[in-house]
Amino acid sequence: MKIAVTGAAGLFGRGLVQVFGEGHQVSPLSRKEGDITDSATMREILRAIAPDVIVHSAAIPDIDECEKNPEQAWRVNAEATRGLTEIAKDLGAGLALISTDAVFDGTSRRPYKESDAVNTPSVYGRTKVAAEEHVRKLQNHWIFRVSALFGPGKANFVNKAWCKAMGGEPYVVASDQLGSATYTLDAAKTILEVIGAGVHRTYHVCNQGECTRYELAKRAVELAGLNSSNVIGKPMDEMKRVGPRLKYAVMDMQALREQGIALPRTWEDALRDYVGTLQPVS
Ligand SMILES: NC(=O)c1ccc[n+]([C@@H]2O[C@H](COP(=O)([O-])OP(=O)(O)OC[C@H]3O[C@@H](n4cnc5c(N)ncnc54)[C@H](OP(=O)(O)O)[C@@H]3O)[C@@H](O)[C@H]2O)c1
């Protein structure tokens, strides 16, 4: 398969490129190749590649940045996705959108299923809901909602906790943000399997189990054999962040189960593997 990956220099993009590259012809597209909001340039680039599938990971995933610059968030997350959907349609390519658990409202008392209504409090979430709506207009599409990402190649939540612990510095993290966690390499393998199976629908893809951000950071530091007493859990209300976070965003992977696709392993098993490979990155 010929696969083009947008956001290839990002955290998830790197994982997607690494895993897809093991058995397929991958074209990594980062900002260096073209700005995704420049539809004419993206059309030329993608026409030359002639991919079977475009995996669209590029976005502004920072909730606070999206609240502060809503116009830019809409342009990059939603409008550029509309442009890529049109390009995919014209080229006869499939399009797989990387989306997020932030499309939900956080008030559920049980894990969110793919069929649950979206109703998000954040600008980021609304731009991703709009991106999903654009992509659904293409028959040959997949939507993969992932949650708190960790993985190699770029600074992330887990790797920051590890760096702080290495330096004996405190790391303050939300104690009341309960969700799923996603190892980029595990999610990339599952996404590849789903694309290969060819069933077009929305999928939740994360590691099994649930954890707060605090539990995730603390466990990472423990698995690295470091002192975890400097990982400090705080209620989100005390953290004075700009954008709204969901207190509950655990995802149920019902669609994977229905399609007979193996669920990724538990977050703790994935974290153990990842921690074994940790090195400082910026
Ligand atoms: N991070 C998470 O925990 C998380 C959770 C759920 C869902 N997601 C979703 O997963 C996907 C990947 O997120 P990530 O964590 O890998 O984010 P990331 O590390 O910030 O990567 C996103 C990439 O998109 C690129 N990009 C942004 N605007 C662009 C533009 N106008 N033109 C070209 N490239 C552009 C960025 O390039 P620059 O570096 O040059 O800006 C960056 O390399 C996103 O769709 C996000 O919504 C992420």
PDBQT file of the ligand as one rigid body, heavy atoms in Angstrom, charges set to zero:
ROOT
HETATM    1  N1  LIG A 301      -1.409  14.511  21.757  1.00  0.00    +0.000 N 
HETATM    2  C1  LIG A 301      -2.449  13.871  22.233  1.00  0.00    +0.000 C 
HETATM    3  O1  LIG A 301      -2.455  13.469  23.403  1.00  0.00    +0.000 OA
HETATM    4  C2  LIG A 301      -3.654  13.611  21.344  1.00  0.00    +0.000 A 
HETATM    5  C3  LIG A 301      -4.800  13.052  21.947  1.00  0.00    +0.000 A 
HETATM    6  C4  LIG A 301      -5.897  12.777  21.128  1.00  0.00    +0.000 A 
HETATM    7  C5  LIG A 301      -5.844  13.038  19.776  1.00  0.00    +0.000 A 
HETATM    8  N2  LIG A 301      -4.733  13.594  19.227  1.00  0.00    +0.000 N 
HETATM    9  C6  LIG A 301      -4.729  13.841  17.768  1.00  0.00    +0.000 C 
HETATM   10  O2  LIG A 301      -3.606  13.154  17.241  1.00  0.00    +0.000 OA
HETATM   11  C7  LIG A 301      -3.086  13.866  16.128  1.00  0.00    +0.000 C 
HETATM   12  C8  LIG A 301      -1.599  14.047  16.285  1.00  0.00    +0.000 C 
HETATM   13  O3  LIG A 301      -1.337  14.764  17.471  1.00  0.00    +0.000 OA
HETATM   14  P1  LIG A 301       0.149  14.900  18.024  1.00  0.00    +0.000 P 
HETATM   15  O4  LIG A 301       0.089  14.791  19.489  1.00  0.00    +0.000 OA
HETATM   16  O5  LIG A 301       1.049  14.035  17.232  1.00  0.00    +0.000 OA
HETATM   17  O6  LIG A 301       0.421  16.429  17.694  1.00  0.00    +0.000 OA
HETATM   18  P2  LIG A 301       1.810  17.119  17.311  1.00  0.00    +0.000 P 
HETATM   19  O7  LIG A 301       2.951  16.410  17.926  1.00  0.00    +0.000 OA
HETATM   20  O8  LIG A 301       1.615  18.568  17.612  1.00  0.00    +0.000 OA
HETATM   21  O9  LIG A 301       1.857  16.882  15.756  1.00  0.00    +0.000 OA
HETATM   22  C9  LIG A 301       0.984  17.550  14.884  1.00  0.00    +0.000 C 
HETATM   23  C10 LIG A 301       1.784  17.915  13.673  1.00  0.00    +0.000 C 
HETATM   24  O10 LIG A 301       0.925  18.647  12.796  1.00  0.00    +0.000 OA
HETATM   25  C11 LIG A 301       1.729  19.633  12.181  1.00  0.00    +0.000 C 
HETATM   26  N3  LIG A 301       0.939  20.774  11.731  1.00  0.00    +0.000 N 
HETATM   27  C12 LIG A 301       0.194  21.624  12.463  1.00  0.00    +0.000 A 
HETATM   28  N4  LIG A 301      -0.325  22.578  11.682  1.00  0.00    +0.000 NA
HETATM   29  C13 LIG A 301       0.123  22.327  10.424  1.00  0.00    +0.000 A 
HETATM   30  C14 LIG A 301      -0.051  22.973   9.184  1.00  0.00    +0.000 A 
HETATM   31  N5  LIG A 301      -0.824  24.065   9.065  1.00  0.00    +0.000 N 
HETATM   32  N6  LIG A 301       0.540  22.439   8.084  1.00  0.00    +0.000 NA
HETATM   33  C15 LIG A 301       1.326  21.330   8.182  1.00  0.00    +0.000 A 
HETATM   34  N7  LIG A 301       1.539  20.688   9.340  1.00  0.00    +0.000 NA
HETATM   35  C16 LIG A 301       0.934  21.178  10.445  1.00  0.00    +0.000 A 
HETATM   36  C17 LIG A 301       2.687  20.092  13.256  1.00  0.00    +0.000 C 
HETATM   37  O11 LIG A 301       3.812  20.673  12.640  1.00  0.00    +0.000 OA
HETATM   38  P3  LIG A 301       4.697  21.765  13.430  1.00  0.00    +0.000 P 
HETATM   39  O12 LIG A 301       5.393  20.976  14.501  1.00  0.00    +0.000 OA
HETATM   40  O13 LIG A 301       5.586  22.297  12.383  1.00  0.00    +0.000 OA
HETATM   41  O14 LIG A 301       3.737  22.752  13.993  1.00  0.00    +0.000 OA
HETATM   42  C18 LIG A 301       3.001  18.798  13.987  1.00  0.00    +0.000 C 
HETATM   43  O15 LIG A 301       4.179  18.194  13.509  1.00  0.00    +0.000 OA
HETATM   44  C19 LIG A 301      -3.870  15.163  16.044  1.00  0.00    +0.000 C 
HETATM   45  O16 LIG A 301      -4.810  15.050  15.004  1.00  0.00    +0.000 OA
HETATM   46  C20 LIG A 301      -4.550  15.284  17.384  1.00  0.00    +0.000 C 
HETATM   47  O17 LIG A 301      -5.768  15.969  17.257  1.00  0.00    +0.000 OA
HETATM   48  C21 LIG A 301      -3.633  13.899  19.987  1.00  0.00    +0.000 A 
ENDROOT
TORSDOF 0
